[in-house]
């Protein structure tokens, strides 16, 4: 087994076809098939199921793919480092929208100021599902997420407790009620984030657990859009408590008895990730200083 085997295996997984992988790599299809056979023989596992002229990756294949991404990524990093005689210090960081908008600037400013050398950080603000996928394929080094991570290959450390709240326009009839229960939300229209976001998953699961029906009036990829749509009476918004500012005086938080939407923000990275000095410092800084950063 060598790096060529792993690169071909990755191409087959991404293309979901040996023929397309061969075209992408400018080699013959029999050569691709031979490499996959050699890998299966080497590890004594089946990497793909062949059904109706299509291939489907197996559990063993998924496990190998996770390692293959990191092995090839580290090999490329090693080659570049040795050629340039310098270390790659740029940290590729992914943050979910709420964290990226309301917490990350403060966190990074404090971390960079306290570090003895310069920290180079490239930031991508996306939803939890995107960040998880790109940690698994080594495109993101570290993530700050508000949703649950599914992969067992990703290490998760919670660093801050957050709460989702339901908001409405201050002139809404719900804002004028003395007390509210979960049943007051029945069949109401909600404004929420897109699928794959942590806030949407938490809200949907909580409503399902309570057996409360509802409608989706709007889907947005950022919190400020939800707040603005709520302000104009288009529905009830689902946002992080951390996103509500002193200037949001025309928005009202609904206090619903026996219904809390608490969650943890987490710092995540691949369990096999090589932690450089810079990356280790950033992880430790967030975990040790979050209370100061979120006061």
Residue pairs with C-beta under 8 A, 6 or more apart in sequence:
1 38
1 39
1 42
3 71
3 72
3 75
4 35
5 35
5 38
5 39
6 68
6 71
6 72
7 25
7 72
8 21
8 25
8 27
8 31
8 32
8 35
8 36
9 35
9 36
9 39
9 47
9 64
9 65
9 68
10 65
10 68
10 69
10 72
11 21
11 24
11 25
11 32
12 18
12 21
12 32
12 36
12 48
12 55
13 57
13 61
13 65
14 21
15 21
15 24
16 54
16 55
17 54
17 55
18 29
18 32
18 33
18 36
18 55
19 29
21 32
22 28
22 29
22 31
22 32
25 32
36 47
36 48
39 47
39 64
40 46
40 47
43 60
43 64
45 58
45 60
45 61
45 64
46 58
46 60
46 61
47 57
47 58
47 60
47 61
47 64
48 55
48 56
48 57
48 58
48 61
49 55
49 56
49 58
57 65
66 136
66 151
66 153
66 270
66 272
67 272
69 136
69 137
69 138
70 138
70 270
70 272
70 273
73 138
74 274
77 88
80 88
81 87
81 88
87 276
88 276
89 118
89 119
89 120
89 276
89 278
90 120
90 121
90 122
91 119
91 120
91 121
91 122
91 141
91 142
91 278
91 279
91 282
92 122
92 124
92 139
92 140
92 141
92 142
93 121
93 122
93 123
93 124
93 140
93 141
93 142
93 143
93 144
93 282
94 123
94 124
94 125
94 126
94 130
94 131
94 134
94 135
94 140
94 142
94 143
94 144
94 145
95 104
95 123
95 124
95 125
95 131
95 143
95 144
95 145
96 125
96 126
96 127
96 128
96 131
96 143
96 144
96 145
96 146
96 147
96 197
96 198
97 125
97 126
97 127
97 193
97 197
97 221
97 222
97 223
98 146
98 162
98 199
98 223
98 239
98 240
98 242
98 243
99 144
99 145
99 146
99 265
100 123
100 125
100 144
101 125
101 222
101 223
101 224
101 243
102 223
102 240
102 242
102 243
103 144
103 160
103 242
103 265
103 293
103 294
104 123
104 125
104 144
106 293
107 144
107 286
107 290
107 293
108 121
108 123
110 285
110 289
110 292
110 293
111 119
111 281
111 282
111 285
111 286
112 118
112 119
112 121
114 285
115 278
115 281
115 285
117 278
119 278
119 281
119 282
120 278
121 282
124 130
124 131
124 134
124 140
126 134
127 147
127 193
127 194
127 196
127 197
127 198
127 221
128 145
128 146
128 147
128 148
128 149
128 196
128 197
128 198
128 201
129 147
129 195
129 196
129 197
130 196
131 140
131 143
131 145
131 268
132 143
132 145
132 149
132 150
132 151
132 154
132 268
134 140
135 141
135 142
135 143
135 154
135 268
135 269
135 270
136 151
136 153
136 154
136 270
138 270
141 269
141 273
141 279
142 267
142 268
142 269
142 273
142 279
142 282
142 283
143 267
143 268
143 269
144 265
144 266
144 267
144 268
144 286
145 198
145 265
145 266
145 268
146 162
146 197
146 198
146 199
146 240
146 263
146 265
146 266
147 196
147 197
147 198
147 199
147 201
147 202
147 263
148 198
148 201
149 156
149 266
149 268
153 270
153 271
153 272
154 268
154 269
154 270
154 271
155 268
155 269
155 270
155 271
156 266
156 267
156 268
157 266
157 267
157 268
157 283
157 287
158 264
158 265
158 266
159 264
159 265
159 266
159 267
159 286
159 287
159 290
160 264
160 265
160 290
160 294
161 262
161 263
161 264
161 265
162 240
162 241
162 242
162 262
162 263
162 264
162 265
163 240
163 241
163 260
163 261
163 262
163 263
164 199
164 202
164 203
164 238
164 239
164 240
164 241
164 261
164 262
164 263
165 238
165 239
165 240
165 241
165 244
165 253
165 254
165 261
166 185
166 190
166 236
166 237
166 238
166 253
166 254
166 256
167 227
167 230
167 236
167 237
167 238
167 239
167 244
167 251
167 252
167 253
167 254
168 174
168 175
168 230
168 236
168 237
168 251
168 252
168 254
169 175
169 230
169 231
169 232
169 233
169 250
169 251
169 252
170 249
170 250
170 251
170 252
171 233
172 233
172 252
174 180
174 184
174 236
174 254
175 252
175 254
177 184
179 257
180 254
180 255
180 256
180 257
181 256
181 257
181 258
181 259
182 210
182 212
182 256
182 257
182 258
182 259
183 212
184 256
185 207
185 212
185 214
185 236
185 256
186 212
186 213
186 214
187 213
187 214
187 215
188 214
188 215
188 235
188 236
189 214
189 215
189 216
189 217
189 234
189 235
189 236
190 203
190 214
190 215
190 216
190 217
190 235
190 236
190 237
190 238
191 217
191 218
191 219
191 220
191 226
191 229
191 230
191 234
191 235
191 236
191 237
191 238
192 199
192 200
192 203
192 216
192 218
192 219
192 220
192 226
192 237
192 238
193 199
193 200
193 219
193 220
193 221
193 223
193 226
193 238
194 200
194 219
194 220
194 221
198 263
199 238
199 239
199 240
200 238
202 261
202 263
203 238
203 261
206 259
206 261
207 214
210 259
217 234
217 235
218 226
218 229
218 234
218 235
220 226
220 229
223 239
223 240
223 243
224 243
226 237
226 238
226 239
227 237
227 239
227 243
227 248
227 251
229 235
229 237
230 236
230 237
230 251
231 250
231 251
236 254
237 251
241 253
242 294
244 251
244 253
267 283
267 286
267 287
269 275
269 279
269 283
273 279
275 283
286 293
